[in-house]
Amino acid sequence: MNQSDVFFLVMILIGLSTLTVIVWQLVRSRRGGRDDGHSGNWWEGPWDDDRKN
């Protein structure tokens, strides 16, 4: 195993890890089963509650 083989394996590992984290975040945000009345999406902040009054 030379240096280019190790570099290739490290890049594949980093790519798979990044893809796994992105997919996990998408699945978690779509599930949104929290009990505090918010869906858990990053674009829905506390400013949404002000317009309901």
C-alpha atoms as a printed R data frame, in Angstrom:
   type eleno elety resid chain resno       x      y      z
1  ATOM     1    CA   MET     A     1   0.000  0.000  0.000
2  ATOM     2    CA   ASN     A     2   1.582  3.231 -1.084
3  ATOM     3    CA   GLN     A     3   0.731  6.806 -0.196
4  ATOM     4    CA   SER     A     4  -1.826  7.312 -2.979
5  ATOM     5    CA   ASP     A     5  -3.761  4.215 -1.865
6  ATOM     6    CA   VAL     A     6  -3.949  5.503  1.698
7  ATOM     7    CA   PHE     A     7  -5.032  8.944  0.454
8  ATOM     8    CA   PHE     A     8  -7.748  7.334 -1.682
9  ATOM     9    CA   LEU     A     9  -9.081  5.308  1.238
10 ATOM    10    CA   VAL     A    10  -9.083  8.329  3.556
11 ATOM    11    CA   MET     A    11 -10.979 10.410  0.991
12 ATOM    12    CA   ILE     A    12 -13.571  7.647  0.563
13 ATOM    13    CA   LEU     A    13 -13.969  7.438  4.343
14 ATOM    14    CA   ILE     A    14 -14.438 11.203  4.659
15 ATOM    15    CA   GLY     A    15 -16.973 11.208  1.816
16 ATOM    16    CA   LEU     A    16 -19.004  8.370  3.291
17 ATOM    17    CA   SER     A    17 -18.974  9.979  6.723
18 ATOM    18    CA   THR     A    18 -20.176 13.291  5.310
19 ATOM    19    CA   LEU     A    19 -22.923 11.601  3.322
20 ATOM    20    CA   THR     A    20 -24.043  9.662  6.392
21 ATOM    21    CA   VAL     A    21 -24.258 12.824  8.500
22 ATOM    22    CA   ILE     A    22 -26.250 14.676  5.815
23 ATOM    23    CA   VAL     A    23 -28.728 11.813  5.405
24 ATOM    24    CA   TRP     A    24 -29.080 11.472  9.183
25 ATOM    25    CA   GLN     A    25 -29.846 15.197  9.551
26 ATOM    26    CA   LEU     A    26 -32.466 15.036  6.791
27 ATOM    27    CA   VAL     A    27 -34.173 11.994  8.314
28 ATOM    28    CA   ARG     A    28 -34.134 13.569 11.770
29 ATOM    29    CA   SER     A    29 -35.583 16.882 10.570
30 ATOM    30    CA   ARG     A    30 -38.383 15.172  8.612
31 ATOM    31    CA   ARG     A    31 -39.397 12.974 11.526
32 ATOM    32    CA   GLY     A    32 -39.899 15.895 13.926
33 ATOM    33    CA   GLY     A    33 -41.636 13.943 16.666
34 ATOM    34    CA   ARG     A    34 -41.017 16.433 19.435
35 ATOM    35    CA   ASP     A    35 -43.673 17.240 22.037
36 ATOM    36    CA   ASP     A    36 -42.945 20.950 22.529
37 ATOM    37    CA   GLY     A    37 -45.221 22.130 19.720
38 ATOM    38    CA   HIS     A    38 -42.460 22.820 17.204
39 ATOM    39    CA   SER     A    39 -41.687 20.715 14.180
40 ATOM    40    CA   GLY     A    40 -37.942 21.019 14.673
41 ATOM    41    CA   ASN     A    41 -37.093 22.575 11.322
42 ATOM    42    CA   TRP     A    42 -34.228 25.038 11.342
43 ATOM    43    CA   TRP     A    43 -36.169 27.683  9.412
44 ATOM    44    CA   GLU     A    44 -39.066 27.713 11.891
45 ATOM    45    CA   GLY     A    45 -37.808 29.804 14.734
46 ATOM    46    CA   PRO     A    46 -39.497 31.530 17.658
47 ATOM    47    CA   TRP     A    47 -40.515 34.411 15.362
48 ATOM    48    CA   ASP     A    48 -43.316 32.201 13.982
49 ATOM    49    CA   ASP     A    49 -45.102 32.327 17.338
50 ATOM    50    CA   ASP     A    50 -45.403 36.123 17.212
51 ATOM    51    CA   ARG     A    51 -47.674 36.109 14.158
52 ATOM    52    CA   LYS     A    52 -50.247 33.791 15.758
53 ATOM    53    CA   ASN     A    53 -51.466 36.416 18.238
